[in-house]
Each structure stands twice: as structure tokens, then as C-alpha cells.
Amino acid sequence: MQIHDYKYKAKRMKDGKVVKGTTEGPTKASVDQYLFDNGLRAIEIERFSSVIAKLNRITLGKVISEQDLIFYLRQLSSLLRSGVKINEATEILATQQTNKNARRIMYGIYYSVNSGSSLSDAFKEFPKEFPRVLVAMIGVGEAMGDLDEILDDVVDYFEKQARLKASIKSTVMMPIIYLVVAIGVAAFLMVGVLPQFEGMYEGMGGELPGVTVFFMNVSNFFQDNILYIIVGLIAFIIGFRMLYKKNIKVQRFFSVIAIRMPIFGEVVKLNNLSRIASTIAQLLKSHVPLQDSITTTQNTVQNRVYKELLSESRKAVTGGDNMSSVFEHHYASETVFNRMMNVGERSGDLGKMMKNLSNFYDEDSEVKVERLKRALEPLLLIFIYALIVVMILAVMLPSLQLSDQLQ
């Protein structure tokens, strides 16, 4: 699909004012429709070429956010339920998109579908934007002829995952905010207050207290080597990211630490087990075979330990064993998860039991996250108060000694 740049002159329908601007689209007709949907009646539309516009099309990372994806799928489901054909629905949604980068992807979906590809195959062309679990469920929905119902299920799934992720993110942000405040206070005292005592004591021939000297040395070290510290920190982050991305042993090491960490380990378990339960439940409900469901779920989790557990589970299921046998007694799992999975397998209704597990974790997440917040807050406050007390001592002790010398 080719995206072109267009200059336009159009009349605003609300007040008749003539406006000029630039936009992009696959055809003049699509640009005309886009302008009309935004309250403009096109007078002239002319294609042009621009190096800057082409450079602006280069993107890094994801373009479509999780919330935008949920909104897109919900709109697509509504249009299909209203009797709109899939190619028309994807064109309508592409035309309505205001973000240029997202609109480019939506037009890619439309052109693939309009050329005869299935929606799932069209999504596969943009793996960063459309997760594998979505592609798998959409593919099953197309094969069974109930795409609109599958889309509703997919939206519910992604909304649950988004709520859990937002809850965990808010909990993780709390210690970060506390640490930033503590570092800010410490930096202000070390850079703005303590150096003043050094000059005063040098003039009087006195000696600074040890704690004050320590913090002043730290302050001087950072001020003298700030450039090297920044460059070294950037190099360390880049090197670590490259090593982590390519080395499975490093990934597993940090995955194990994340699970076994005090306090935070519970959140890591909650996030991964909830995702495994809800993803397998949704895929089984969509009539995806269990082995394929496990494989797709394996691609949705990031923690290497859970990836390996799911890989072993797939082998166990293929060999005629139960999935629960792999998770049982494993430190990365929980008793309720193991028992409910085992009951589902023995009763022959694993999908329903995993759905119940998903609902359980959905309700339990609020309790566990709130418990984590209550456990973290006093620890963080103790750390910050201790740091502030030490910093105050570093500031006050020279003042007291100076008063004694003056007397």
C-alpha cells in the first residue's frame, strides 16, 4: 500500500472559511472523505512529494496504544453487527483516524482486506501493533463465521488485561516517586547547602564532622565526574538491554529474581498467572486447540520462567499428560491455580475452569495490589525519613560545632 502526501484547500462547513493544509492518504478520494469527516469540504486536493514528510513516517516502537486498539476493535465489532461489510468497516475506521501514523496502519489493514486477505492475515502484517493472541482469536472467528462475537470477547479480554496492568503500574510507580523525591532532597542538600560549610571551616581552621565530609565528597565526586557518569550510565543501559535481549540465561536469572523478590514477587506471580489463565480461557472459548492455545499464550508472557513452564506444558499435553502436572509444586505457581486447573482437566472443561480462574484473579488483584501498597508505604517512608535525618545531621552538626567555636 502506497501512502502519498497531499496539499488541500477546503471550506469549513461550520463558518465557510477557506483553509489550507497538508495531509496524507492512499488516494485523493480517501483524503476527500477524511476532510469531510472532519468538517471540511474539499476545493482542491493536489499530490506532492516531500522529504520531510517521508522522514516523519519513520516510527519507533508501537504506534497504536492498547486503549486505541481496544477502541478500534470495539468500533469494528459495532460496524459488523450493523451489517457493514468487513472491507467497508476497515475503510471507515481508517478514514476516521486522526493520528497519521495510526491512519497509515489502518489503511494498510483496509487495503489487505479489500484485496482478498482475511482480517487475521492483515493484522499479521503489523506484528508490533496486533498481538498474536488477537490474530489467533480473529482467525478462529473468521473460520467459524462469528467474527463479531469473537471481537466482543477479544475486547473484554484486552480490557481486563489493561485494568490489571494499570493497577500494577500504579503500585510500581509509588516507590519510584518516593525515590525521586528522596534523591532530589539529597541532591539539593549536597550541592546547595553542604559546600557552604566547607569554605567557612577552611577559613577558621576547623574540621568538619565525618558524616558531613562523606556527603561533601560524594557531592564533589558527582560534580567533577557528572559527564563520565552520564555517559557510563547510558552505555551500561544500552549494553544491558542488548545482553538481556540476546542471552536467555540472563533473562532467566532476572525472571527468577523477579518472582522470588519479597513483596514484588507476589505482583509478578499475579500478573503472569492471571494472563495465562485469561488467555488460555479466551482461546479455548474461541475453539483454538489446547496445544495452540498454550503456544499463543507463551508468546504473550515476558517472564522467561513462565515461558519455559508453558513450553513444558505443551510437551506434557502432546504426550498425553496434564498441563497441571508441570505447574504443580513449582515456586512460580500458586495452590489455587494448580488445583483449579487440575479440576478442569479431570472434569473435561478446562476452558470454563480457566475462565473462573481469570475471574478469581480479576477480583483478587485489587486486594493483593492494595496489600502491596500498604506493605511498601511504611518501608519507603522509613527509608526516606532515615535519609533525611542523616542529611539533617550532616547539615546541623557543622552548625553546632561552629557555634561552639565562636563561643
Buried (B, 14 or more C-beta within 10 A) or exposed (E): BEBBBBBBBBBEEEEEEEEEEEBBBBBBEBBBBBBBEBEBEBEEBEEEEEEEBEEEEEEEEEBBEBEBBBBBBBBBBBBBEEEBEBBBBBBBBBBBBEEBBBBBBBBBBBBBBBEEBBBBBBBBBBEEBBBBBBBBBBBBBBBEEBBBBBBBBBBEBBBBBBEBEEBBEEBBEBBEEBBEEBEEBBEEBBEEBBEEBBEEBEEEEBEBBEBBBEBBEEBBEEEEEEEEEEEEEEEEEEEEEEEEEEEEEBBBEEBBEBBEEEEBBBBBBBBBBBBBBBBBBBBBBBBBEBEBBBBBBBBBBEBBBBBBBBBBBBEBBEEEBBBBBBBBEBEBBBEEBBBBBBBBBEEEBBBBBBBBBBBBBBEEBEEBBEEBEEBBEEEBEEBBEEBBEBBEBBBEBBEEBBEEEEE
